[in-house]
């Protein structure tokens, strides 16, 4: 991928730096590249998801892709699959695909876990989830298990917390959890 246009060069300067403001060249259209710039992402990547769906960046929170109905874009990884080398770590250090979807996984068999705040993550940055967990704590309204896994669901959101869709009991709404 070449950084071969002015738009790509300007957006590369602002990756993860919202205080600088969007650095887009006005073109009269709002395509994937300008949306990526407004979401503080690099505009040179193809932001169409692997399954053909295009994630809306209208509600991108700190570079995390959220669909127009509030569902966080996620890519589920099994225990044997590592986060690809092409990932991007977005503060607080959770691994994301270049299109803004978060990598998520279940608790690893080797118990090699680190914490990003109250949220448990694998060593490679995949956020740990539990689709059937019991809420024992929360992080700003998001339901967590006692080990720090985010309780996840693929159901439609009922409430929104900091722009992320949740169910009424705090389960975070995600696109892919298994």
Secondary structure in CASP SS format (residue, H / E / C, confidence):
PFRMAT SS
TARGET T0000
AUTHOR 0000-0000-0000
METHOD secondary structure of the structure
MODEL  1
X C 1.00
X C 1.00
X C 1.00
X C 1.00
X C 1.00
X H 1.00
X H 1.00
X H 1.00
X H 1.00
X H 1.00
X H 1.00
X H 1.00
X H 1.00
X C 1.00
X C 1.00
X C 1.00
X C 1.00
X H 1.00
X H 1.00
X H 1.00
X C 1.00
X C 1.00
X C 1.00
X C 1.00
X C 1.00
X C 1.00
X C 1.00
X C 1.00
X C 1.00
X C 1.00
X C 1.00
X H 1.00
X H 1.00
X H 1.00
X H 1.00
X H 1.00
X H 1.00
X H 1.00
X C 1.00
X C 1.00
X C 1.00
X C 1.00
X C 1.00
X C 1.00
X C 1.00
X C 1.00
X C 1.00
X E 1.00
X C 1.00
X C 1.00
X C 1.00
X C 1.00
X C 1.00
X E 1.00
X C 1.00
X C 1.00
X C 1.00
X C 1.00
X C 1.00
X C 1.00
X E 1.00
X C 1.00
X C 1.00
X E 1.00
X C 1.00
X E 1.00
X C 1.00
X C 1.00
X C 1.00
X C 1.00
X C 1.00
X E 1.00
X C 1.00
X E 1.00
X E 1.00
X E 1.00
X E 1.00
X C 1.00
X C 1.00
X C 1.00
X C 1.00
X C 1.00
X C 1.00
X C 1.00
X C 1.00
X C 1.00
X C 1.00
X E 1.00
X E 1.00
X E 1.00
X C 1.00
X C 1.00
X C 1.00
X E 1.00
X E 1.00
X E 1.00
X C 1.00
X C 1.00
X C 1.00
X C 1.00
X C 1.00
X E 1.00
X E 1.00
X E 1.00
X E 1.00
X C 1.00
X C 1.00
X C 1.00
X C 1.00
X C 1.00
X C 1.00
X C 1.00
X E 1.00
X E 1.00
X E 1.00
X E 1.00
X C 1.00
X C 1.00
X E 1.00
X E 1.00
X E 1.00
X E 1.00
X C 1.00
X C 1.00
X C 1.00
X C 1.00
X E 1.00
X E 1.00
X E 1.00
X E 1.00
X C 1.00
X C 1.00
X C 1.00
X C 1.00
X C 1.00
X C 1.00
X E 1.00
X E 1.00
X E 1.00
X C 1.00
X C 1.00
X E 1.00
X E 1.00
X E 1.00
X C 1.00
X C 1.00
X C 1.00
X C 1.00
X C 1.00
X E 1.00
X E 1.00
X E 1.00
X E 1.00
X C 1.00
X C 1.00
X C 1.00
X C 1.00
X C 1.00
X E 1.00
X E 1.00
X E 1.00
X C 1.00
X C 1.00
X E 1.00
X E 1.00
X E 1.00
X C 1.00
X C 1.00
X C 1.00
X C 1.00
X C 1.00
X E 1.00
X E 1.00
X E 1.00
X C 1.00
X C 1.00
X C 1.00
X C 1.00
END
